[in-house]
């Protein structure tokens, strides 16, 4: 009986924690695109800038409005949290390791599970919402799947760009 009571209490605690982010804010949040301040995030290519619309990506779930130049690529990488992309404008391609690339246009939605290696490229200048269900992180990998530093990943990306030496 004691074990059953402990299991029920544990289940209530876990369920309560699972739904806590849904009720964390008690007021509406508005972030206008015209007043959003876009900055470069450490560890991401400089051809993309981001504006946090809600939450704190360093500590938990967040919504980020990101914009990237045409041809901007975030090399092969993965994130611990699940990631959702909603394309606002432009076009992009997302490729999952061992999968066919997916073309994205304005209005498209994509859900990427955590810890799955992928690569993102803006074909034309693009803007998107990036929703993360936990603190944002990025882990770059080389062709063999071995984790590499952001500097190494972004340096090799620059070398691969047409017209760059």
C-alpha positions in Angstrom: 0.0 0.0 0.0 2.8 2.3 0.9 4.5 1.6 -2.4 1.3 2.4 -4.3 0.9 5.7 -2.5 4.5 6.7 -3.3 4.0 5.8 -7.0 0.9 7.9 -7.2 2.6 10.9 -5.5 5.6 10.5 -7.8 3.3 10.3 -10.9 1.5 13.5 -9.7 4.8 15.3 -9.2 6.1 14.2 -12.7 2.9 15.1 -14.4 2.8 18.5 -12.6 6.4 19.2 -13.7 5.7 18.2 -17.2 2.8 20.7 -17.5 4.5 23.5 -15.5 6.0 25.3 -18.6 2.5 25.6 -20.1 1.4 27.6 -17.1 4.6 29.4 -16.3 3.5 32.8 -17.7 0.3 34.4 -16.4 0.1 37.2 -19.0 0.2 37.6 -22.7 3.6 38.0 -24.4 3.9 40.3 -27.4 7.1 40.7 -29.4 6.8 42.9 -32.5 9.1 42.1 -35.4 9.7 45.8 -36.0 11.1 46.3 -32.5 13.0 42.9 -32.2 16.7 43.3 -31.6 18.7 40.8 -33.7 22.1 39.7 -32.5 24.6 37.0 -33.4 24.6 34.0 -31.0 27.9 32.5 -30.0 28.7 29.3 -31.8 26.3 30.0 -34.8 27.3 31.3 -38.2 27.6 35.1 -38.5 25.2 35.0 -41.5 22.3 34.3 -39.1 21.0 36.7 -36.4 18.5 36.0 -33.7 16.0 37.7 -31.5 14.6 36.0 -28.4 10.9 36.5 -28.4 10.0 34.5 -25.3 11.8 32.5 -22.6 15.5 32.3 -22.0 17.4 30.0 -24.3 20.3 29.7 -21.8 18.1 28.2 -19.1 15.0 26.6 -20.6 12.5 26.6 -23.4 12.3 29.6 -25.8 11.0 31.1 -28.9 13.6 32.7 -31.2 12.9 34.7 -34.3 15.9 34.0 -36.6 16.9 35.5 -39.9 19.6 34.3 -42.3 21.2 35.5 -45.5 20.8 33.6 -48.7 23.2 30.7 -48.8 23.7 30.7 -45.0 24.3 27.2 -43.7 24.4 25.9 -40.2 26.7 22.8 -40.7 25.9 19.3 -39.5 24.9 19.5 -35.8 22.4 18.3 -33.2 20.6 19.8 -30.2 19.7 18.2 -26.9 16.1 19.6 -26.9 13.5 19.1 -29.5 13.3 21.9 -32.1 10.4 23.3 -34.1 10.9 25.5 -37.1 8.2 27.7 -38.6 9.3 29.5 -41.8 8.0 33.1 -42.0 9.7 34.1 -45.2 12.1 32.9 -47.8 13.1 29.3 -48.5 15.4 26.8 -46.9 16.5 23.2 -46.9 16.9 20.9 -43.9 18.8 17.6 -44.3 18.8 14.9 -41.7 21.8 12.5 -41.5 20.9 9.5 -43.6 17.7 11.1 -44.9 16.5 13.1 -47.9 16.7 16.9 -47.7 13.4 18.7 -47.0 12.6 21.9 -48.9 10.8 24.6 -46.8 8.9 27.6 -47.9 7.1 30.4 -46.1 4.3 28.9 -44.0 6.0 25.5 -43.6 6.5 23.8 -40.2 9.2 21.3 -39.3 9.7 19.3 -36.0 13.2 18.0 -35.4 13.7 15.5 -32.5 16.5 16.2 -30.1 19.9 14.5 -30.6 19.3 13.9 -34.4 22.0 15.2 -36.7 20.9 17.7 -39.3 22.0 20.6 -41.4 20.1 23.8 -42.2 20.6 26.1 -45.3 18.7 29.2 -46.3 18.3 29.0 -50.1 17.0 32.5 -50.2 17.2 35.0 -47.4 14.8 33.6 -44.8 13.2 34.3 -41.5 11.8 31.7 -39.1 10.6 31.0 -35.6 12.7 28.4 -33.7 11.0 26.9 -30.7 13.0 24.9 -28.3 11.5 22.9 -25.4 14.7 23.2 -23.2 17.9 25.2 -23.0 19.4 25.8 -26.4 22.6 24.1 -27.2 24.4 23.1 -30.5 26.8 20.2 -31.0 28.6 20.2 -34.4 29.8 17.0 -35.9 32.2 16.2 -38.7 31.6 13.8 -41.7 32.2 10.8 -39.5 29.8 12.0 -36.8 32.5 12.9 -34.3 31.7 16.1 -32.3 33.8 19.1 -33.2 34.1 22.6 -31.9 32.0 25.4 -33.3 35.2 27.1 -34.5 36.2 24.1 -36.4 32.7 23.5 -37.9 32.2 27.1 -38.9 35.8 27.5 -40.3 35.4 24.4 -42.5 32.0 25.8 -43.7 33.6 29.1 -44.8 36.2 27.1 -46.8 33.5 25.2 -48.6 31.5 28.3 -49.8 31.9 29.1 -53.5 34.2 32.0 -54.1 35.9 31.7 -50.7 39.5 30.6 -50.3 
